[in-house]
Amino acid sequence: MLMLVLVASVAFMVGAVIFGAKYTCLGAALGFAIIIIDTAFAINRPIWSNAAAAMRDDPEVQLHASRRNARLMAMVYGWGALALFAIYTLTELWWFHSWQYGAAMALIAAALLGFVHVLGDEESLFRSQVSLDVSAMLGLAQAAAAAVALGMLAASGKLGSVKADWPANHVFVAGGLALIVISVIAAVTHFKLRRVAVGT
């Protein structure tokens, strides 16, 4: 379902760029962000309501929650990469940095999916409590970095840009918001489960 939403969002953004419909482009980007944030809440909320019960029902719930949340983050980065590649390939707009940012997002998405895969390996060292703690802190650092970047973007006045980077700014805004919220959601889940797992 989320993959269909992702593809539809990118398709609408490309169409909006072709017709110069900036608000439609922004709406399509934010629509994806809202849906994936809502999905993250739906996945994590049951754990928040009773972390102890979740741990009893599934002793590996920490690992499963970390994998699901990392997969959602990877999807946000993947969406951003696909949107940038599609917009600046299928429309007349050209922005020098599109492929740089798109490639960076694709690389981060691949790294996150690699992390998800490694957590699925029962012999992986990344399944330790320390590694999960570190990944949660890295998620919070990601949220902080995204918040700073969005603040700088807003302060720079680029959100009202008429240059070729205006669709990219929509990607950065929607993707940044999604990453901030999902990272915080993931951290809350992690620390609730950690409290049960180690008693702190």
N, C-alpha and C positions, 0 to 999 in steps of 0.2 A: 504493500500500500504506500509506504513512504517513498519507495522508488518511483512510483507513478506520480506522486506529488512533486518529487524532485524534478522529474522530466517535464511535467506540465509547467512548473514554475519557470524553468529555463526557457521553454518554448514561448510562454507568454512574454517573458522579458525580451527575447529576440524580436518577437513581433512588435512589441511596444517600441523598441529602439528603431526598427525599420520605419515606423510611422511617427517617430519623434514624440511618443506619448510618455513623458517622464513620470507622471503620477501612476500610470498603469504599470510601468516598469518597477517602480518602487513598491507598489501594492503587491505585485507578483513575488518580489523578493521577500517582503515582510510576511506574506501569506505562508511561504515555506517556513520561515522562522517561527511563526506562531504555531504551525502544525507540529513541527518537530519538538518545540518546547512543550506543547501539550502532551505529546507522546512521552517525553521524559518524565513529566509529572505523573502520568498514568502508570508508568513502569515503577517509579520509585515510591509513590505515595503509600502503597500497601506496606512497604517496609517501615516507613516512618511511623505508621499507626501502631505497630507492635514489632519492634526489631527482635525481641527475644523469641516471639513465636515464629518469626521468619527464620531465625537461626535454628530453632528446633525442627522445623519442617524441612529445612535444607541446610545441612552443616556447611555447605560450600556456597551459601548465598552471597558472601562477600565477593568471591571470585565471579560468580554469575552477574552480580550487579555491576562490578567493575567492567566486565566484558561488554555488557549491554550499553553502559554509558559511554565507554570508549568508542563503541560502534556508532553511536549517535553523533559523537564529535567528529568521527571520520566522515560521516555522511555530510555534515555541515561543510567540512573542508572540500569534500568531493563535489558537492553542489557548487561551491564557490569557484572551483577550478573549471568545472564544466560550463558554468555561466560565462566566465571570462573568455574561455576558448570559443564558445559558440557565438557570443555577441561580437567579438572582434574578428571572427572568421566569416560569419554568415551575413554580416551587415556591412555597410559602407564605412562605418566608423573604424578608425585606426588609432591605437594608443600604444606607444612604444613599450610601456611596462606591462602590458596585458599578459604576455606569455611568461614574463618573469614571475609575476604574482600567481598566475595560474599554475605554473610548474611548481612553485613553492607550496601552494595549497595541495596539489596532487601528491607531492612528496610527504607532507605531513599526514594526509589521509592514509597513504600507504603504510607509514610508520605506525599509526594508530591501529590499523587492521593487523599489522604484524604483531603488535602488543596483544591484541585480542586472541590471535592464533597462539601465541606463546603461553598465555594464561590457560589455554585449553589443554596444554601438555602437562600431564600429571607429574612429570619429573622436572619441570621448569623451576628455576630458582626464583622467578618472578612471582610465584604463587605464595611466597612467604609474607608474613604480616608486615615486616619492614618494607618490603618492596611495594606492597599495597599502600602503606602509609606514604611512601615517597611519591607514588603516582597520584595520590589524592592531593598532596601539596603542590605537585606540578600542575595539577588541574586548577588549583586556586591561583597559582602564578599566571597561568594562561588567562584566567578570568580578569586578573588585575591588569595584565598587559593589554588585553582587548579593551578594557574600560578606558585605559590611558589613551590608546590609539583612537577610540571613538571620540574622546574628549578633544584630542588634538585635531581630529578631522572636523568636528563641529566648530572649534575655535578658529580654524583656518578659513572658514567660509566656503570650503570646497563643495559643501552639500548643495550650494546654489550655482555650481559651475556650469558654464555653457560649453566648456571644452569637451574633447572626446572622452575624457575620463568620467563623465557623469554617470554612466551605467555601472562602472566599476565601484564608484562611491556607494551606490545602492547595494551592491554585493557586500561591500565592507561593513555597511551599517547593519544590514539584516544578519549577515554571518556573525559579526561581532556580538550583536545582541544575543543571538542563539547560543554562541559559545560561552558567554558570560553566565547566562541562566543555567545551561546544562552543566557547566563546570561546578557551579554552586550547588545545584541539585545533587550531583554526584558526590560532592564533598560531604554534604549533610548525610546522605545515605551511608557513606563510608564511616563517618565518625559515630553514627548511631549504632551501626553493626560492630564497630571496633569496641565500643563501650561494653557491649554484651560479650564479645569474644575474649577480651583481655581484662575485663573488669575495671576499666578506667574511663 
